[in-house]
């Protein structure tokens, strides 16, 4: 499932971070790409929305961690169908131990409203 090296040709070193007292399960950056991953046993729509909220918090509260492009991902054991559909709409990469349930989307970071 989680093979960024094969897809992007880049090795990422993941770590846990906190932004605005919110825990981000996995964060990494390399070159011009940053990645945020939430891990959960069960994937619901709420977690898809939370990944987006945490990406926004990082963009606004931790701009030093932000690169021009980024990936939002969720690693899960039990994906609920409505959540997978919502993740697809929002460009969140959903992975299980054996497969990718949504396509990998590399987003462009909107830096126009970031603090300077």
C-alpha positions in Angstrom: 0.0 0.0 0.0 2.1 2.9 1.3 4.9 3.1 -1.4 5.8 6.7 -1.9 9.3 5.8 -3.0 8.0 3.7 -5.9 5.5 6.4 -6.9 7.6 9.6 -6.5 11.2 8.2 -6.4 11.7 9.9 -3.0 12.4 8.5 0.5 10.3 10.2 3.2 11.1 10.0 6.9 7.9 10.2 8.8 7.4 11.6 12.3 4.5 12.6 14.6 3.9 16.3 15.0 1.6 18.6 16.9 0.0 21.7 15.4 -2.3 23.8 17.5 -2.5 21.0 20.1 -3.8 18.6 17.3 -1.8 15.5 16.8 -0.8 14.6 13.3 -0.1 10.8 13.1 2.5 11.0 10.4 4.2 14.0 8.7 7.1 14.1 6.3 8.6 16.4 3.8 11.2 15.9 1.1 12.2 18.2 -1.7 9.1 20.3 -2.6 6.5 17.8 -1.2 5.0 17.4 2.3 2.8 14.6 3.4 0.2 14.2 6.1 -1.1 10.8 7.1 -3.8 9.9 9.6 -4.0 6.3 10.7 -7.2 4.7 12.0 -8.7 1.3 12.5 -12.0 2.5 11.0 -12.3 5.2 8.3 -15.4 7.3 8.4 -16.2 10.6 6.7 -15.2 12.4 9.9 -11.6 11.3 9.6 -11.5 12.4 6.0 -12.6 15.9 7.1 -10.1 15.8 9.9 -7.2 15.2 7.5 -8.2 18.3 5.6 -8.5 20.3 8.9 -5.1 19.2 10.0 -3.5 20.1 6.7 -5.1 23.6 7.0 -3.8 24.0 10.6 -0.3 23.0 9.4 -0.4 25.5 6.6 -1.5 28.4 8.9 0.2 27.6 12.2 3.4 25.8 11.0 4.3 27.4 7.7 7.9 26.3 8.1 6.7 22.7 7.5 4.9 23.6 4.3 6.3 22.9 0.8 4.8 23.8 -2.6 3.1 20.4 -3.1 1.4 18.1 -0.6 -0.3 14.7 -0.2 -3.2 13.9 2.2 -3.5 10.3 3.1 -5.3 7.9 5.5 -4.1 4.4 6.4 -6.9 2.2 7.6 -8.0 -1.4 8.3 -11.8 -0.9 7.9 -12.8 1.6 5.2 -16.4 2.5 5.1 -17.7 3.0 1.6 -19.2 6.5 2.1 -15.8 7.6 3.5 -13.9 6.2 0.6 -16.2 8.1 -1.8 -15.7 11.3 0.2 -12.0 10.8 0.3 -11.9 10.5 -3.5 -13.9 13.8 -3.9 -11.5 15.6 -1.5 -8.3 14.1 -3.0 -7.3 12.0 0.1 -5.3 8.9 -0.7 -6.8 6.0 1.2 -4.6 2.9 1.8 -5.0 -0.4 3.5 -2.4 -3.0 4.2 -3.0 -4.6 0.8 -4.3 -1.9 -1.6 -5.0 1.7 -2.5 -8.7 2.5 -2.5 -8.4 6.0 -3.9 -5.8 7.5 -6.3 -2.7 9.4 -5.1 -3.3 13.1 -5.6 -0.6 15.7 -5.3 -2.1 19.0 -4.3 -0.6 22.5 -4.8 -0.2 24.3 -1.5 -2.2 27.6 -1.5 0.3 30.0 0.0 -1.6 33.2 -0.8 -3.2 33.4 2.7 -0.3 32.1 4.8 1.3 34.3 7.5 4.7 35.8 6.4 
